[in-house]
Amino acid sequence: MGNLHIGNLIRKVLKEKRISVSEFAAMANSDRTNMYRILQRESIDLSVLERYSRLLDHDFFRDLSENFQSERESA
């Protein structure tokens, strides 16, 4: 995935939507500690990413696609 760190991207969306990690963990039926671990990850399972996209009403797949296109064009 090149230089796109999915945990950082999720963190950015949380910040933009003013949702705390604790709030997001509750939305995702997870605990805060686990959510912080997920935010450290560079990559994530696609089914989990789809779930987070729905929970946050944000298309992370579009972000990944745009990043891929940008990398291809700059290569």
PDB file of N, H, CA, C and O in Angstrom:
ATOM      1  N   MET A   1       0.809  -1.195   0.000  1.00  0.00           N
ATOM      2  CA  MET A   1       0.000   0.000   0.000  1.00  0.00           C
ATOM      3  C   MET A   1       0.848   1.253   0.000  1.00  0.00           C
ATOM      4  O   MET A   1       0.353   2.344   0.282  1.00  0.00           O
ATOM      5  N   GLY A   2       2.080   1.109  -0.304  1.00  0.00           N
ATOM      6  H   GLY A   2       2.482   0.222  -0.533  1.00  0.00           H
ATOM      7  CA  GLY A   2       2.908   2.307  -0.402  1.00  0.00           C
ATOM      8  C   GLY A   2       3.053   2.987   0.940  1.00  0.00           C
ATOM      9  O   GLY A   2       3.285   2.341   1.962  1.00  0.00           O
ATOM     10  N   ASN A   3       2.915   4.294   0.923  1.00  0.00           N
ATOM     11  H   ASN A   3       2.726   4.819   0.093  1.00  0.00           H
ATOM     12  CA  ASN A   3       3.155   5.068   2.131  1.00  0.00           C
ATOM     13  C   ASN A   3       1.886   5.357   2.922  1.00  0.00           C
ATOM     14  O   ASN A   3       1.931   6.154   3.859  1.00  0.00           O
ATOM     15  N   LEU A   4       0.769   4.747   2.585  1.00  0.00           N
ATOM     16  H   LEU A   4       0.732   4.100   1.824  1.00  0.00           H
ATOM     17  CA  LEU A   4      -0.485   4.996   3.289  1.00  0.00           C
ATOM     18  C   LEU A   4      -0.585   4.062   4.491  1.00  0.00           C
ATOM     19  O   LEU A   4      -0.628   2.841   4.338  1.00  0.00           O
ATOM     20  N   HIS A   5      -0.621   4.637   5.669  1.00  0.00           N
ATOM     21  H   HIS A   5      -0.586   5.629   5.793  1.00  0.00           H
ATOM     22  CA  HIS A   5      -0.720   3.896   6.927  1.00  0.00           C
ATOM     23  C   HIS A   5      -2.179   3.926   7.350  1.00  0.00           C
ATOM     24  O   HIS A   5      -2.692   4.985   7.712  1.00  0.00           O
ATOM     25  N   ILE A   6      -2.857   2.788   7.314  1.00  0.00           N
ATOM     26  H   ILE A   6      -2.440   1.928   7.020  1.00  0.00           H
ATOM     27  CA  ILE A   6      -4.298   2.759   7.530  1.00  0.00           C
ATOM     28  C   ILE A   6      -4.681   3.208   8.931  1.00  0.00           C
ATOM     29  O   ILE A   6      -5.711   3.857   9.109  1.00  0.00           O
ATOM     30  N   GLY A   7      -3.882   2.880   9.914  1.00  0.00           N
ATOM     31  H   GLY A   7      -3.044   2.352   9.769  1.00  0.00           H
ATOM     32  CA  GLY A   7      -4.166   3.328  11.284  1.00  0.00           C
ATOM     33  C   GLY A   7      -4.162   4.842  11.383  1.00  0.00           C
ATOM     34  O   GLY A   7      -5.030   5.434  12.025  1.00  0.00           O
ATOM     35  N   ASN A   8      -3.172   5.470  10.739  1.00  0.00           N
ATOM     36  H   ASN A   8      -2.468   4.989  10.218  1.00  0.00           H
ATOM     37  CA  ASN A   8      -3.115   6.930  10.740  1.00  0.00           C
ATOM     38  C   ASN A   8      -4.301   7.525   9.992  1.00  0.00           C
ATOM     39  O   ASN A   8      -4.827   8.568  10.379  1.00  0.00           O
ATOM     40  N   LEU A   9      -4.719   6.864   8.926  1.00  0.00           N
ATOM     41  H   LEU A   9      -4.292   6.016   8.611  1.00  0.00           H
ATOM     42  CA  LEU A   9      -5.863   7.346   8.151  1.00  0.00           C
ATOM     43  C   LEU A   9      -7.142   7.279   8.986  1.00  0.00           C
ATOM     44  O   LEU A   9      -7.937   8.219   8.977  1.00  0.00           O
ATOM     45  N   ILE A  10      -7.342   6.188   9.696  1.00  0.00           N
ATOM     46  H   ILE A  10      -6.696   5.424   9.703  1.00  0.00           H
ATOM     47  CA  ILE A  10      -8.519   6.067  10.565  1.00  0.00           C
ATOM     48  C   ILE A  10      -8.468   7.137  11.650  1.00  0.00           C
ATOM     49  O   ILE A  10      -9.477   7.775  11.950  1.00  0.00           O
ATOM     50  N   ARG A  11      -7.296   7.327  12.232  1.00  0.00           N
ATOM     51  H   ARG A  11      -6.476   6.809  11.989  1.00  0.00           H
ATOM     52  CA  ARG A  11      -7.121   8.346  13.276  1.00  0.00           C
ATOM     53  C   ARG A  11      -7.472   9.732  12.743  1.00  0.00           C
ATOM     54  O   ARG A  11      -8.104  10.529  13.436  1.00  0.00           O
ATOM     55  N   LYS A  12      -7.058  10.016  11.504  1.00  0.00           N
ATOM     56  H   LYS A  12      -6.545   9.368  10.940  1.00  0.00           H
ATOM     57  CA  LYS A  12      -7.356  11.308  10.878  1.00  0.00           C
ATOM     58  C   LYS A  12      -8.866  11.516  10.719  1.00  0.00           C
ATOM     59  O   LYS A  12      -9.386  12.597  10.995  1.00  0.00           O
ATOM     60  N   VAL A  13      -9.554  10.472  10.274  1.00  0.00           N
ATOM     61  H   VAL A  13      -9.132   9.594  10.050  1.00  0.00           H
ATOM     62  CA  VAL A  13     -11.007  10.558  10.097  1.00  0.00           C
ATOM     63  C   VAL A  13     -11.692  10.743  11.454  1.00  0.00           C
ATOM     64  O   VAL A  13     -12.639  11.522  11.569  1.00  0.00           O
ATOM     65  N   LEU A  14     -11.221  10.039  12.470  1.00  0.00           N
ATOM     66  H   LEU A  14     -10.452   9.407  12.376  1.00  0.00           H
ATOM     67  CA  LEU A  14     -11.784  10.217  13.809  1.00  0.00           C
ATOM     68  C   LEU A  14     -11.633  11.668  14.264  1.00  0.00           C
ATOM     69  O   LEU A  14     -12.557  12.259  14.823  1.00  0.00           O
ATOM     70  N   LYS A  15     -10.465  12.222  14.018  1.00  0.00           N
ATOM     71  H   LYS A  15      -9.714  11.742  13.564  1.00  0.00           H
ATOM     72  CA  LYS A  15     -10.215  13.612  14.413  1.00  0.00           C
ATOM     73  C   LYS A  15     -11.135  14.575  13.650  1.00  0.00           C
ATOM     74  O   LYS A  15     -11.718  15.485  14.239  1.00  0.00           O
ATOM     75  N   GLU A  16     -11.256  14.361  12.338  1.00  0.00           N
ATOM     76  H   GLU A  16     -10.782  13.622  11.860  1.00  0.00           H
ATOM     77  CA  GLU A  16     -12.123  15.220  11.521  1.00  0.00           C
ATOM     78  C   GLU A  16     -13.572  15.161  11.984  1.00  0.00           C
ATOM     79  O   GLU A  16     -14.277  16.169  11.962  1.00  0.00           O
ATOM     80  N   LYS A  17     -14.015  13.977  12.404  1.00  0.00           N
ATOM     81  H   LYS A  17     -13.442  13.158  12.422  1.00  0.00           H
ATOM     82  CA  LYS A  17     -15.404  13.789  12.827  1.00  0.00           C
ATOM     83  C   LYS A  17     -15.590  14.031  14.325  1.00  0.00           C
ATOM     84  O   LYS A  17     -16.691  13.905  14.861  1.00  0.00           O
ATOM     85  N   ARG A  18     -14.488  14.379  14.983  1.00  0.00           N
ATOM     86  H   ARG A  18     -13.593  14.481  14.548  1.00  0.00           H
ATOM     87  CA  ARG A  18     -14.503  14.656  16.426  1.00  0.00           C
ATOM     88  C   ARG A  18     -15.059  13.486  17.226  1.00  0.00           C
ATOM     89  O   ARG A  18     -15.909  13.643  18.102  1.00  0.00           O
ATOM     90  N   ILE A  19     -14.548  12.316  16.894  1.00  0.00           N
ATOM     91  H   ILE A  19     -13.857  12.188  16.182  1.00  0.00           H
ATOM     92  CA  ILE A  19     -14.916  11.085  17.600  1.00  0.00           C
ATOM     93  C   ILE A  19     -13.672  10.599  18.338  1.00  0.00           C
ATOM     94  O   ILE A  19     -12.622  10.404  17.727  1.00  0.00           O
ATOM     95  N   SER A  20     -13.788  10.409  19.629  1.00  0.00           N
ATOM     96  H   SER A  20     -14.641  10.567  20.126  1.00  0.00           H
ATOM     97  CA  SER A  20     -12.635   9.933  20.407  1.00  0.00           C
ATOM     98  C   SER A  20     -12.399   8.456  20.130  1.00  0.00           C
ATOM     99  O   SER A  20     -13.276   7.753  19.627  1.00  0.00           O
ATOM    100  N   VAL A  21     -11.214   8.005  20.461  1.00  0.00           N
ATOM    101  H   VAL A  21     -10.501   8.575  20.869  1.00  0.00           H
ATOM    102  CA  VAL A  21     -10.896   6.584  20.299  1.00  0.00           C
ATOM    103  C   VAL A  21     -11.824   5.749  21.170  1.00  0.00           C
ATOM    104  O   VAL A  21     -12.264   4.677  20.754  1.00  0.00           O
ATOM    105  N   SER A  22     -12.123   6.222  22.359  1.00  0.00           N
ATOM    106  H   SER A  22     -11.765   7.092  22.696  1.00  0.00           H
ATOM    107  CA  SER A  22     -13.045   5.504  23.247  1.00  0.00           C
ATOM    108  C   SER A  22     -14.440   5.413  22.640  1.00  0.00           C
ATOM    109  O   SER A  22     -15.075   4.360  22.698  1.00  0.00           O
ATOM    110  N   GLU A  23     -14.920   6.509  22.060  1.00  0.00           N
ATOM    111  H   GLU A  23     -14.404   7.365  22.013  1.00  0.00           H
ATOM    112  CA  GLU A  23     -16.233   6.499  21.417  1.00  0.00           C
ATOM    113  C   GLU A  23     -16.253   5.540  20.236  1.00  0.00           C
ATOM    114  O   GLU A  23     -17.210   4.789  20.048  1.00  0.00           O
ATOM    115  N   PHE A  24     -15.192   5.571  19.445  1.00  0.00           N
ATOM    116  H   PHE A  24     -14.414   6.181  19.597  1.00  0.00           H
ATOM    117  CA  PHE A  24     -15.127   4.680  18.292  1.00  0.00           C
ATOM    118  C   PHE A  24     -15.057   3.230  18.728  1.00  0.00           C
ATOM    119  O   PHE A  24     -15.683   2.366  18.114  1.00  0.00           O
ATOM    120  N   ALA A  25     -14.306   2.955  19.775  1.00  0.00           N
ATOM    121  H   ALA A  25     -13.798   3.657  20.274  1.00  0.00           H
ATOM    122  CA  ALA A  25     -14.231   1.590  20.299  1.00  0.00           C
ATOM    123  C   ALA A  25     -15.619   1.102  20.697  1.00  0.00           C
ATOM    124  O   ALA A  25     -15.977  -0.043  20.423  1.00  0.00           O
ATOM    125  N   ALA A  26     -16.400   1.964  21.341  1.00  0.00           N
ATOM    126  H   ALA A  26     -16.109   2.894  21.563  1.00  0.00           H
ATOM    127  CA  ALA A  26     -17.761   1.587  21.728  1.00  0.00           C
ATOM    128  C   ALA A  26     -18.626   1.347  20.492  1.00  0.00           C
ATOM    129  O   ALA A  26     -19.415   0.402  20.461  1.00  0.00           O
ATOM    130  N   MET A  27     -18.481   2.200  19.473  1.00  0.00           N
ATOM    131  H   MET A  27     -17.840   2.967  19.499  1.00  0.00           H
ATOM    132  CA  MET A  27     -19.243   2.033  18.234  1.00  0.00           C
ATOM    133  C   MET A  27     -18.926   0.684  17.586  1.00  0.00           C
ATOM    134  O   MET A  27     -19.798   0.034  17.011  1.00  0.00           O
ATOM    135  N   ALA A  28     -17.656   0.279  17.692  1.00  0.00           N
ATOM    136  H   ALA A  28     -16.947   0.808  18.159  1.00  0.00           H
ATOM    137  CA  ALA A  28     -17.177  -0.942  17.046  1.00  0.00           C
ATOM    138  C   ALA A  28     -17.289  -2.170  17.952  1.00  0.00           C
ATOM    139  O   ALA A  28     -16.800  -3.248  17.615  1.00  0.00           O
ATOM    140  N   ASN A  29     -17.936  -1.993  19.102  1.00  0.00           N
ATOM    141  H   ASN A  29     -18.334  -1.117  19.376  1.00  0.00           H
ATOM    142  CA  ASN A  29     -18.057  -3.085  20.078  1.00  0.00           C
ATOM    143  C   ASN A  29     -16.696  -3.666  20.432  1.00  0.00           C
ATOM    144  O   ASN A  29     -16.511  -4.883  20.476  1.00  0.00           O
ATOM    145  N   SER A  30     -15.764  -2.781  20.680  1.00  0.00           N
ATOM    146  H   SER A  30     -15.914  -1.793  20.644  1.00  0.00           H
ATOM    147  CA  SER A  30     -14.401  -3.173  21.027  1.00  0.00           C
ATOM    148  C   SER A  30     -14.014  -2.408  22.291  1.00  0.00           C
ATOM    149  O   SER A  30     -14.800  -1.621  22.817  1.00  0.00           O
ATOM    150  N   ASP A  31     -12.810  -2.646  22.764  1.00  0.00           N
ATOM    151  H   ASP A  31     -12.171  -3.286  22.336  1.00  0.00           H
ATOM    152  CA  ASP A  31     -12.355  -1.853  23.901  1.00  0.00           C
ATOM    153  C   ASP A  31     -11.279  -0.877  23.436  1.00  0.00           C
ATOM    154  O   ASP A  31     -10.685  -1.043  22.370  1.00  0.00           O
ATOM    155  N   ARG A  32     -11.049   0.115  24.234  1.00  0.00           N
ATOM    156  H   ARG A  32     -11.531   0.250  25.100  1.00  0.00           H
ATOM    157  CA  ARG A  32     -10.130   1.201  23.879  1.00  0.00           C
ATOM    158  C   ARG A  32      -8.709   0.686  23.613  1.00  0.00           C
ATOM    159  O   ARG A  32      -8.052   1.136  22.674  1.00  0.00           O
ATOM    160  N   THR A  33      -8.241  -0.248  24.431  1.00  0.00           N
ATOM    161  H   THR A  33      -8.775  -0.614  25.194  1.00  0.00           H
ATOM    162  CA  THR A  33      -6.886  -0.787  24.274  1.00  0.00           C
ATOM    163  C   THR A  33      -6.727  -1.462  22.918  1.00  0.00           C
ATOM    164  O   THR A  33      -5.728  -1.252  22.230  1.00  0.00           O
ATOM    165  N   ASN A  34      -7.703  -2.266  22.536  1.00  0.00           N
ATOM    166  H   ASN A  34      -8.515  -2.436  23.095  1.00  0.00           H
ATOM    167  CA  ASN A  34      -7.656  -2.935  21.242  1.00  0.00           C
ATOM    168  C   ASN A  34      -7.693  -1.910  20.111  1.00  0.00           C
ATOM    169  O   ASN A  34      -6.988  -2.052  19.112  1.00  0.00           O
ATOM    170  N   MET A  35      -8.517  -0.883  20.274  1.00  0.00           N
ATOM    171  H   MET A  35      -9.090  -0.767  21.086  1.00  0.00           H
ATOM    172  CA  MET A  35      -8.628   0.135  19.226  1.00  0.00           C
ATOM    173  C   MET A  35      -7.298   0.872  19.045  1.00  0.00           C
ATOM    174  O   MET A  35      -6.904   1.166  17.916  1.00  0.00           O
ATOM    175  N   TYR A  36      -6.617   1.166  20.125  1.00  0.00           N
ATOM    176  H   TYR A  36      -6.937   0.928  21.042  1.00  0.00           H
ATOM    177  CA  TYR A  36      -5.298   1.807  20.001  1.00  0.00           C
ATOM    178  C   TYR A  36      -4.322   0.895  19.257  1.00  0.00           C
ATOM    179  O   TYR A  36      -3.492   1.367  18.479  1.00  0.00           O
ATOM    180  N   ARG A  37      -4.425  -0.412  19.499  1.00  0.00           N
ATOM    181  H   ARG A  37      -5.099  -0.796  20.130  1.00  0.00           H
ATOM    182  CA  ARG A  37      -3.574  -1.358  18.763  1.00  0.00           C
ATOM    183  C   ARG A  37      -3.878  -1.314  17.273  1.00  0.00           C
ATOM    184  O   ARG A  37      -2.967  -1.342  16.445  1.00  0.00           O
ATOM    185  N   ILE A  38      -5.144  -1.248  16.939  1.00  0.00           N
ATOM    186  H   ILE A  38      -5.884  -1.226  17.611  1.00  0.00           H
ATOM    187  CA  ILE A  38      -5.550  -1.186  15.529  1.00  0.00           C
ATOM    188  C   ILE A  38      -5.024   0.089  14.878  1.00  0.00           C
ATOM    189  O   ILE A  38      -4.587   0.066  13.727  1.00  0.00           O
ATOM    190  N   LEU A  39      -5.064   1.197  15.610  1.00  0.00           N
ATOM    191  H   LEU A  39      -5.418   1.216  16.545  1.00  0.00           H
ATOM    192  CA  LEU A  39      -4.591   2.474  15.061  1.00  0.00           C
ATOM    193  C   LEU A  39      -3.074   2.494  14.857  1.00  0.00           C
ATOM    194  O   LEU A  39      -2.552   3.373  14.171  1.00  0.00           O
ATOM    195  N   GLN A  40      -2.374   1.538  15.443  1.00  0.00           N
ATOM    196  H   GLN A  40      -2.797   0.824  16.000  1.00  0.00           H
ATOM    197  CA  GLN A  40      -0.927   1.422  15.242  1.00  0.00           C
ATOM    198  C   GLN A  40      -0.600   0.650  13.960  1.00  0.00           C
ATOM    199  O   GLN A  40       0.527   0.698  13.467  1.00  0.00           O
ATOM    200  N   ARG A  41      -1.584  -0.053  13.435  1.00  0.00           N
ATOM    201  H   ARG A  41      -2.500  -0.092  13.836  1.00  0.00           H
ATOM    202  CA  ARG A  41      -1.342  -0.931  12.287  1.00  0.00           C
ATOM    203  C   ARG A  41      -1.176  -0.162  10.986  1.00  0.00           C
ATOM    204  O   ARG A  41      -1.836   0.846  10.734  1.00  0.00           O
ATOM    205  N   GLU A  42      -0.281  -0.673  10.188  1.00  0.00           N
ATOM    206  H   GLU A  42       0.255  -1.492  10.393  1.00  0.00           H
ATOM    207  CA  GLU A  42      -0.059  -0.121   8.849  1.00  0.00           C
ATOM    208  C   GLU A  42      -1.096  -0.658   7.872  1.00  0.00           C
ATOM    209  O   GLU A  42      -1.451   0.009   6.901  1.00  0.00           O
ATOM    210  N   SER A  43      -1.579  -1.873   8.137  1.00  0.00           N
ATOM    211  H   SER A  43      -1.290  -2.415   8.926  1.00  0.00           H
ATOM    212  CA  SER A  43      -2.583  -2.491   7.271  1.00  0.00           C
ATOM    213  C   SER A  43      -3.666  -3.113   8.146  1.00  0.00           C
ATOM    214  O   SER A  43      -3.508  -3.252   9.359  1.00  0.00           O
ATOM    215  N   ILE A  44      -4.777  -3.488   7.494  1.00  0.00           N
ATOM    216  H   ILE A  44      -4.906  -3.375   6.509  1.00  0.00           H
ATOM    217  CA  ILE A  44      -5.911  -4.015   8.241  1.00  0.00           C
ATOM    218  C   ILE A  44      -6.695  -4.961   7.322  1.00  0.00           C
ATOM    219  O   ILE A  44      -6.670  -4.814   6.101  1.00  0.00           O
ATOM    220  N   ASP A  45      -7.377  -5.915   7.916  1.00  0.00           N
ATOM    221  H   ASP A  45      -7.397  -6.034   8.909  1.00  0.00           H
ATOM    222  CA  ASP A  45      -8.218  -6.836   7.170  1.00  0.00           C
ATOM    223  C   ASP A  45      -9.315  -6.056   6.448  1.00  0.00           C
ATOM    224  O   ASP A  45      -9.890  -5.123   7.008  1.00  0.00           O
ATOM    225  N   LEU A  46      -9.600  -6.437   5.218  1.00  0.00           N
ATOM    226  H   LEU A  46      -9.134  -7.195   4.763  1.00  0.00           H
ATOM    227  CA  LEU A  46     -10.580  -5.695   4.416  1.00  0.00           C
ATOM    228  C   LEU A  46     -11.980  -5.713   5.012  1.00  0.00           C
ATOM    229  O   LEU A  46     -12.699  -4.719   4.915  1.00  0.00           O
ATOM    230  N   SER A  47     -12.382  -6.822   5.626  1.00  0.00           N
ATOM    231  H   SER A  47     -11.797  -7.629   5.705  1.00  0.00           H
ATOM    232  CA  SER A  47     -13.719  -6.859   6.220  1.00  0.00           C
ATOM    233  C   SER A  47     -13.820  -5.902   7.408  1.00  0.00           C
ATOM    234  O   SER A  47     -14.871  -5.309   7.646  1.00  0.00           O
ATOM    235  N   VAL A  48     -12.737  -5.758   8.141  1.00  0.00           N
ATOM    236  H   VAL A  48     -11.883  -6.241   7.948  1.00  0.00           H
ATOM    237  CA  VAL A  48     -12.706  -4.805   9.252  1.00  0.00           C
ATOM    238  C   VAL A  48     -12.739  -3.381   8.698  1.00  0.00           C
ATOM    239  O   VAL A  48     -13.440  -2.518   9.227  1.00  0.00           O
ATOM    240  N   LEU A  49     -11.989  -3.148   7.646  1.00  0.00           N
ATOM    241  H   LEU A  49     -11.420  -3.849   7.216  1.00  0.00           H
ATOM    242  CA  LEU A  49     -11.981  -1.819   7.037  1.00  0.00           C
ATOM    243  C   LEU A  49     -13.367  -1.457   6.496  1.00  0.00           C
ATOM    244  O   LEU A  49     -13.795  -0.308   6.599  1.00  0.00           O
ATOM    245  N   GLU A  50     -14.057  -2.428   5.925  1.00  0.00           N
ATOM    246  H   GLU A  50     -13.709  -3.362   5.841  1.00  0.00           H
ATOM    247  CA  GLU A  50     -15.415  -2.171   5.439  1.00  0.00           C
ATOM    248  C   GLU A  50     -16.332  -1.788   6.605  1.00  0.00           C
ATOM    249  O   GLU A  50     -17.127  -0.854   6.503  1.00  0.00           O
ATOM    250  N   ARG A  51     -16.210  -2.510   7.689  1.00  0.00           N
ATOM    251  H   ARG A  51     -15.564  -3.269   7.772  1.00  0.00           H
ATOM    252  CA  ARG A  51     -17.031  -2.214   8.872  1.00  0.00           C
ATOM    253  C   ARG A  51     -16.756  -0.811   9.392  1.00  0.00           C
ATOM    254  O   ARG A  51     -17.685  -0.070   9.713  1.00  0.00           O
ATOM    255  N   TYR A  52     -15.482  -0.444   9.476  1.00  0.00           N
ATOM    256  H   TYR A  52     -14.727  -1.046   9.215  1.00  0.00           H
ATOM    257  CA  TYR A  52     -15.124   0.892   9.954  1.00  0.00           C
ATOM    258  C   TYR A  52     -15.603   1.964   8.979  1.00  0.00           C
ATOM    259  O   TYR A  52     -16.006   3.049   9.399  1.00  0.00           O
ATOM    260  N   SER A  53     -15.561   1.668   7.690  1.00  0.00           N
ATOM    261  H   SER A  53     -15.234   0.786   7.350  1.00  0.00           H
ATOM    262  CA  SER A  53     -16.074   2.611   6.688  1.00  0.00           C
ATOM    263  C   SER A  53     -17.550   2.892   6.941  1.00  0.00           C
ATOM    264  O   SER A  53     -17.997   4.037   6.876  1.00  0.00           O
ATOM    265  N   ARG A  54     -18.288   1.847   7.226  1.00  0.00           N
ATOM    266  H   ARG A  54     -17.925   0.917   7.279  1.00  0.00           H
ATOM    267  CA  ARG A  54     -19.729   2.012   7.495  1.00  0.00           C
ATOM    268  C   ARG A  54     -19.969   2.758   8.805  1.00  0.00           C
ATOM    269  O   ARG A  54     -20.800   3.664   8.867  1.00  0.00           O
ATOM    270  N   LEU A  55     -19.237   2.373   9.850  1.00  0.00           N
ATOM    271  H   LEU A  55     -18.562   1.637   9.800  1.00  0.00           H
ATOM    272  CA  LEU A  55     -19.417   3.018  11.151  1.00  0.00           C
ATOM    273  C   LEU A  55     -19.105   4.514  11.102  1.00  0.00           C
ATOM    274  O   LEU A  55     -19.790   5.322  11.729  1.00  0.00           O
ATOM    275  N   LEU A  56     -18.067   4.868  10.354  1.00  0.00           N
ATOM    276  H   LEU A  56     -17.510   4.211   9.844  1.00  0.00           H
ATOM    277  CA  LEU A  56     -17.630   6.265  10.299  1.00  0.00           C
ATOM    278  C   LEU A  56     -18.191   7.014   9.100  1.00  0.00           C
ATOM    279  O   LEU A  56     -17.923   8.203   8.927  1.00  0.00           O
ATOM    280  N   ASP A  57     -18.966   6.326   8.275  1.00  0.00           N
ATOM    281  H   ASP A  57     -19.184   5.360   8.416  1.00  0.00           H
ATOM    282  CA  ASP A  57     -19.511   6.924   7.058  1.00  0.00           C
ATOM    283  C   ASP A  57     -18.394   7.590   6.246  1.00  0.00           C
ATOM    284  O   ASP A  57     -18.485   8.751   5.847  1.00  0.00           O
ATOM    285  N   HIS A  58     -17.335   6.799   6.021  1.00  0.00           N
ATOM    286  H   HIS A  58     -17.261   5.856   6.346  1.00  0.00           H
ATOM    287  CA  HIS A  58     -16.168   7.282   5.270  1.00  0.00           C
ATOM    288  C   HIS A  58     -15.657   6.145   4.386  1.00  0.00           C
ATOM    289  O   HIS A  58     -15.506   5.014   4.850  1.00  0.00           O
ATOM    290  N   ASP A  59     -15.397   6.440   3.134  1.00  0.00           N
ATOM    291  H   ASP A  59     -15.520   7.358   2.757  1.00  0.00           H
ATOM    292  CA  ASP A  59     -14.951   5.423   2.186  1.00  0.00           C
ATOM    293  C   ASP A  59     -13.425   5.294   2.213  1.00  0.00           C
ATOM    294  O   ASP A  59     -12.718   5.962   1.458  1.00  0.00           O
ATOM    295  N   PHE A  60     -12.937   4.427   3.095  1.00  0.00           N
ATOM    296  H   PHE A  60     -13.511   3.884   3.708  1.00  0.00           H
ATOM    297  CA  PHE A  60     -11.496   4.191   3.186  1.00  0.00           C
ATOM    298  C   PHE A  60     -10.970   3.525   1.919  1.00  0.00           C
ATOM    299  O   PHE A  60      -9.803   3.693   1.566  1.00  0.00           O
ATOM    300  N   PHE A  61     -11.822   2.776   1.241  1.00  0.00           N
ATOM    301  H   PHE A  61     -12.770   2.639   1.528  1.00  0.00           H
ATOM    302  CA  PHE A  61     -11.403   2.115   0.007  1.00  0.00           C
ATOM    303  C   PHE A  61     -11.099   3.149  -1.081  1.00  0.00           C
ATOM    304  O   PHE A  61     -10.183   2.960  -1.881  1.00  0.00           O
ATOM    305  N   ARG A  62     -11.854   4.220  -1.107  1.00  0.00           N
ATOM    306  H   ARG A  62     -12.598   4.373  -0.457  1.00  0.00           H
ATOM    307  CA  ARG A  62     -11.576   5.305  -2.052  1.00  0.00           C
ATOM    308  C   ARG A  62     -10.216   5.935  -1.733  1.00  0.00           C
ATOM    309  O   ARG A  62      -9.436   6.239  -2.635  1.00  0.00           O
ATOM    310  N   ASP A  63      -9.947   6.125  -0.449  1.00  0.00           N
ATOM    311  H   ASP A  63     -10.581   5.878   0.284  1.00  0.00           H
ATOM    312  CA  ASP A  63      -8.650   6.677  -0.045  1.00  0.00           C
ATOM    313  C   ASP A  63      -7.511   5.789  -0.528  1.00  0.00           C
ATOM    314  O   ASP A  63      -6.506   6.279  -1.046  1.00  0.00           O
ATOM    315  N   LEU A  64      -7.675   4.476  -0.355  1.00  0.00           N
ATOM    316  H   LEU A  64      -8.491   4.079   0.065  1.00  0.00           H
ATOM    317  CA  LEU A  64      -6.640   3.536  -0.798  1.00  0.00           C
ATOM    318  C   LEU A  64      -6.475   3.577  -2.315  1.00  0.00           C
ATOM    319  O   LEU A  64      -5.354   3.559  -2.824  1.00  0.00           O
ATOM    320  N   SER A  65      -7.593   3.631  -3.030  1.00  0.00           N
ATOM    321  H   SER A  65      -8.503   3.645  -2.616  1.00  0.00           H
ATOM    322  CA  SER A  65      -7.554   3.679  -4.485  1.00  0.00           C
ATOM    323  C   SER A  65      -6.879   4.959  -4.978  1.00  0.00           C
ATOM    324  O   SER A  65      -6.051   4.924  -5.889  1.00  0.00           O
ATOM    325  N   GLU A  66      -7.237   6.077  -4.372  1.00  0.00           N
ATOM    326  H   GLU A  66      -7.909   6.106  -3.633  1.00  0.00           H
ATOM    327  CA  GLU A  66      -6.628   7.351  -4.767  1.00  0.00           C
ATOM    328  C   GLU A  66      -5.127   7.355  -4.494  1.00  0.00           C
ATOM    329  O   GLU A  66      -4.344   7.883  -5.284  1.00  0.00           O
ATOM    330  N   ASN A  67      -4.735   6.763  -3.369  1.00  0.00           N
ATOM    331  H   ASN A  67      -5.371   6.334  -2.727  1.00  0.00           H
ATOM    332  CA  ASN A  67      -3.315   6.671  -3.045  1.00  0.00           C
ATOM    333  C   ASN A  67      -2.592   5.798  -4.088  1.00  0.00           C
ATOM    334  O   ASN A  67      -1.500   6.138  -4.543  1.00  0.00           O
ATOM    335  N   PHE A  68      -3.218   4.674  -4.457  1.00  0.00           N
ATOM    336  H   PHE A  68      -4.106   4.398  -4.088  1.00  0.00           H
ATOM    337  CA  PHE A  68      -2.641   3.783  -5.452  1.00  0.00           C
ATOM    338  C   PHE A  68      -2.465   4.509  -6.788  1.00  0.00           C
ATOM    339  O   PHE A  68      -1.407   4.425  -7.412  1.00  0.00           O
ATOM    340  N   GLN A  69      -3.514   5.226  -7.225  1.00  0.00           N
ATOM    341  H   GLN A  69      -4.374   5.294  -6.719  1.00  0.00           H
ATOM    342  CA  GLN A  69      -3.441   5.958  -8.494  1.00  0.00           C
ATOM    343  C   GLN A  69      -2.341   7.018  -8.445  1.00  0.00           C
ATOM    344  O   GLN A  69      -1.588   7.188  -9.404  1.00  0.00           O
ATOM    345  N   SER A  70      -2.258   7.706  -7.350  1.00  0.00           N
ATOM    346  H   SER A  70      -2.870   7.567  -6.571  1.00  0.00           H
ATOM    347  CA  SER A  70      -1.245   8.751  -7.199  1.00  0.00           C
ATOM    348  C   SER A  70       0.163   8.162  -7.298  1.00  0.00           C
ATOM    349  O   SER A  70       1.041   8.739  -7.939  1.00  0.00           O
ATOM    350  N   GLU A  71       0.370   7.012  -6.661  1.00  0.00           N
ATOM    351  H   GLU A  71      -0.343   6.543  -6.140  1.00  0.00           H
ATOM    352  CA  GLU A  71       1.678   6.351  -6.720  1.00  0.00           C
ATOM    353  C   GLU A  71       1.999   5.886  -8.138  1.00  0.00           C
ATOM    354  O   GLU A  71       3.140   5.993  -8.586  1.00  0.00           O
ATOM    355  N   ARG A  72       0.998   5.374  -8.839  1.00  0.00           N
ATOM    356  H   ARG A  72       0.071   5.287  -8.476  1.00  0.00           H
ATOM    357  CA  ARG A  72       1.219   4.912 -10.227  1.00  0.00           C
ATOM    358  C   ARG A  72       1.601   6.080 -11.128  1.00  0.00           C
ATOM    359  O   ARG A  72       2.492   5.967 -11.970  1.00  0.00           O
ATOM    360  N   GLU A  73       0.918   7.198 -10.938  1.00  0.00           N
ATOM    361  H   GLU A  73       0.194   7.290 -10.254  1.00  0.00           H
ATOM    362  CA  GLU A  73       1.186   8.361 -11.783  1.00  0.00           C
ATOM    363  C   GLU A  73       2.545   8.984 -11.507  1.00  0.00           C
ATOM    364  O   GLU A  73       3.144   9.586 -12.399  1.00  0.00           O
ATOM    365  N   SER A  74       3.036   8.847 -10.284  1.00  0.00           N
ATOM    366  H   SER A  74       2.549   8.359  -9.560  1.00  0.00           H
ATOM    367  CA  SER A  74       4.323   9.443  -9.950  1.00  0.00           C
ATOM    368  C   SER A  74       5.488   8.498 -10.229  1.00  0.00           C
ATOM    369  O   SER A  74       6.649   8.894 -10.124  1.00  0.00           O
ATOM    370  N   ALA A  75       5.181   7.243 -10.585  1.00  0.00           N
ATOM    371  H   ALA A  75       4.238   6.921 -10.670  1.00  0.00           H
ATOM    372  CA  ALA A  75       6.253   6.252 -10.854  1.00  0.00           C
ATOM    373  C   ALA A  75       6.823   6.417 -12.245  1.00  0.00           C
ATOM    374  O   ALA A  75       7.724   5.674 -12.634  1.00  0.00           O
TER     375      ALA A  75
END
